[in-house]
Amino acid sequence: MRVTRLGIPAALVAAAAGAAIAGVGRYCTRPQCQRGIPSYDYQYGSRSKTEKTLSYQALPLQQRNEKHEVVKDLKHFQWKQATVRIDHCSISAPSLRLGTNGSWVLNLQADQNPPSDDVAAPAATPEGRYTAHLKRNQFVVTLRCYGPPNSEPTSADAPLGKPLLCVLGPTAFWVQRGRTQDVCKQGLSPCVEKYFNMIDRVEIEFYYR
């Protein structure tokens, strides 16, 4: 075998040169699924319908320090509809707190296929869609802050468009089957700081996928 000055066999040098000219092949493969482990244990990508509900008017609050001095003005919102349900997924008892500095804190309870008293009955929606096989779903929540209307409409008036001031979200989180989840989401919004005094009601929008 002929050896070059660097001690590398000429055959290896020729093979490397040939590979550089021809190019190196790249191959992708997918590992086989093991027995008992399905390829997909939840549905992702398909979106449910959307449900919306409007809050009561803002309840003004004040945050005070140890000397009982007002540190920050707050607004607290609760919703007329205590539970928003879509198929086997629901959010309950939502509450929102806004601060003059643009801070916001959303609290709610989320459920996916909550346990039923009737163990023998399969989990299904009122439309008959079977949902017990779904292990988890992604919940998506969006908050829309509105200002007060110019006037109170009467029953004879056409519905008025609500003056939209700012949007918070969308906020997404996963909920496991049968496990009630207490969700707390918070953030800081320059829009809330700018329009804090004008925000009168908040609409919550919910869907899952």
Protein Blocks (a to p, Z undefined) as FASTA:
>chain_A
ZZdfkopafklmmmmmmmmmnopadddddddddehiafblcdehiacddddddddddddd
ddddfkopafbdcdddddfblbacehjbccehiacdddfkopacddddddehiadfblml
ccddfkopafklpmbdcdddddddddddfbdcdfkbccdddddfbdcdjddddddehiac
ddddddddfklmmmmmmpmbdcdddddZZ
